[in-house]
Amino acid sequence: MNGDPPVALVEDDADLRTATAQLLALAGFAVHPFADGATAAAAIDAGFAGPVVSDVRMPGVSGIELFRLLRARDAELPVILVTGHGDVAMAVDALKAGAWDFLSKPFDGEALVAAVRRAATARALALENRRLRAVAGQEATWVGESAEIARLRAMIPLLADAALDLVIEGETGTGKELFARLVHRAGARGRHRFQPIDCAALPAELAGPALVGRHGPIARAHRGTLFLDHLDRAPAELQHRLALFAERRVVAPDEREPDAVDVRIVAAIGEGGRERILPELYHRLAGVPLRVPPLSERRGDIPLLFAGFVEAAAQRHRRAVPALAEAAHRAARGDWPGNVRELELAAERLVLGLEPAAAGTPGETLPQRVEAFERAAIREAIAAAGGEVARAVALLGIPRETFYYRVKRLGIDLKAERRNAAG
Ligand SMILES: Nc1ncnc2c1ncn2[C@@H]1O[C@H](COP(=O)(O)OP(=O)(O)OP(=O)(O)O)[C@@H](O)[C@H]1O
């Protein structure tokens, strides 16, 4: 039974639980049965390899609450809700919030098995993608040659084992979480957990005292890193709780013997977000304040990032690397308000053929494609800067020497480009 795909089954009615477990076992699943939501919540971790089927109406933690808890832990974990008569509206809300599917009682056995099969396939794919991403080292590198990105890269080993909390400011999708993970991994904390908490969307049951409970998410981050995402969007009460934790560094603070917790706190905030954070919290955390600039301030990084993402997506989907020239040209001109994340998605769409095919020369090697891309980005910047080199350099976000070096290496006729741009 070891090789069977797992499924978690949460049902408080013992007869129904036994019958459903048998049905799923017959269909080839390794069933993990739970009699209540709390036990299930404690046992099902972010990496759980299969879907979760849960009754909605249960004493204690309801199916909907369980779903929200699990979703906060792993947004890609499929949860199928089984509803009784009056709960359909609730289940539809849960679907909107990202539940995988729902079935109403009494359900047809075949329908359940079919739903679980679909969810199991999706789960296996999601985990496989994660594994490939890790193998491809896609998460492991901090790509970019602009001065600011290079400076941040150089700081990773310096920050890794420093006893300092960090606040990372930057627009959406600029790489704040990636940077936090790289700092985590580079030091001794990397052997322990990197525990993200999305402060803008923390379910109420986790934002309360449970947050600093002995088995809560903060306690789990012991010796690792606590990543407070979107801290500037945390409600005031949550900020107070976090400020108290940042000061005392204990869980179960109201008990007689609170436990000391050793975590580095890394907070991510939007541009200008510090104004929305309680000053006492901000000052406690901003041991080293950092800022990741948006792509609009480092356009020179776009070609390299885009080419890397196309390559990684092609590997992941086992497809040929598409010709880049035209898509690269478009990317180099794009606005990218969603920053690196948006660029990554565009690369994914290109590889999957969802973007109009590029008219580049098939059979070009990756370096040739990157060069074509770079050439396009530089010419574009010179044109946009009206032929003024200083402005083009600023638009590209690369040092002046790098600009001249690349212009020469790529065989760009700078005089002609400037003439064209000025005219
Ligand atoms: N310099 C970089 N090199 C390689 N990949 C990057 C880089 N910066 C960001 N990425 C990738 O872009 C995506 C978005 O990055 P990330 O999630 O770290 O952004 P964020 O700033 O935390 O976003 P948000 O504020 O919206 O949560 C991720 O897939 C990340 O791996």
The ligand as an SDF file (V2000), in Angstrom:
LIG
                    3D

 31 33  0  0  0  0  0  0  0  0999 V2000
   16.3110   38.4290   -8.9490 N   0  0  0  0  0  0  0  0  0  0  0  0
   15.5650   37.3660   -9.2360 C   0  0  0  0  0  0  0  0  0  0  0  0
   16.0880   36.3040   -9.8540 N   0  0  0  0  0  0  0  0  0  0  0  0
   15.3490   35.2210  -10.1550 C   0  0  0  0  0  0  0  0  0  0  0  0
   14.0430   35.1040   -9.8790 N   0  0  0  0  0  0  0  0  0  0  0  0
   13.4420   36.1220   -9.2480 C   0  0  0  0  0  0  0  0  0  0  0  0
   14.1650   37.2980   -8.8900 C   0  0  0  0  0  0  0  0  0  0  0  0
   13.3210   38.1480   -8.2550 N   0  0  0  0  0  0  0  0  0  0  0  0
   12.1230   37.5360   -8.2250 C   0  0  0  0  0  0  0  0  0  0  0  0
   12.1860   36.3210   -8.8170 N   0  0  0  0  0  0  0  0  0  0  0  0
   11.0580   35.3840   -8.9690 C   0  0  0  0  0  0  0  0  0  0  0  0
    9.8910   36.1700   -9.1980 O   0  0  0  0  0  0  0  0  0  0  0  0
    8.7630   35.6410   -8.4940 C   0  0  0  0  0  0  0  0  0  0  0  0
    8.2120   36.6760   -7.5270 C   0  0  0  0  0  0  0  0  0  0  0  0
    9.1520   36.9020   -6.4840 O   0  0  0  0  0  0  0  0  0  0  0  0
    8.7410   37.0090   -4.9370 P   0  0  0  0  0  0  0  0  0  0  0  0
    7.5940   36.1220   -4.6390 O   0  0  0  0  0  0  0  0  0  0  0  0
    9.9770   36.8530   -4.1450 O   0  0  0  0  0  0  0  0  0  0  0  0
    8.2410   38.5190   -4.9140 O   0  0  0  0  0  0  0  0  0  0  0  0
    7.6770   39.4120   -3.7060 P   0  0  0  0  0  0  0  0  0  0  0  0
    8.3620   40.7150   -3.8090 O   0  0  0  0  0  0  0  0  0  0  0  0
    7.8030   38.6610   -2.4220 O   0  0  0  0  0  0  0  0  0  0  0  0
    6.1680   39.5680   -4.1470 O   0  0  0  0  0  0  0  0  0  0  0  0
    4.8380   39.9970   -3.3090 P   0  0  0  0  0  0  0  0  0  0  0  0
    5.1360   41.2940   -2.6430 O   0  0  0  0  0  0  0  0  0  0  0  0
    3.8020   40.1520   -4.3740 O   0  0  0  0  0  0  0  0  0  0  0  0
    4.5710   38.8740   -2.3450 O   0  0  0  0  0  0  0  0  0  0  0  0
    9.2610   34.3960   -7.7840 C   0  0  0  0  0  0  0  0  0  0  0  0
    8.9550   33.2690   -8.5770 O   0  0  0  0  0  0  0  0  0  0  0  0
   10.7530   34.5990   -7.7040 C   0  0  0  0  0  0  0  0  0  0  0  0
   11.4480   33.3710   -7.6560 O   0  0  0  0  0  0  0  0  0  0  0  0
  1  2  1  0
  2  3  1  0
  2  7  2  0
  3  4  2  0
  4  5  1  0
  5  6  2  0
  6  7  1  0
  6 10  1  0
  7  8  1  0
  8  9  2  0
  9 10  1  0
 10 11  1  0
 11 12  1  0
 11 30  1  0
 12 13  1  0
 13 14  1  0
 13 28  1  0
 14 15  1  0
 15 16  1  0
 16 17  2  0
 16 18  1  0
 16 19  1  0
 19 20  1  0
 20 21  2  0
 20 22  1  0
 20 23  1  0
 23 24  1  0
 24 25  2  0
 24 26  1  0
 24 27  1  0
 28 29  1  0
 28 30  1  0
 30 31  1  0
M  END
$$$$
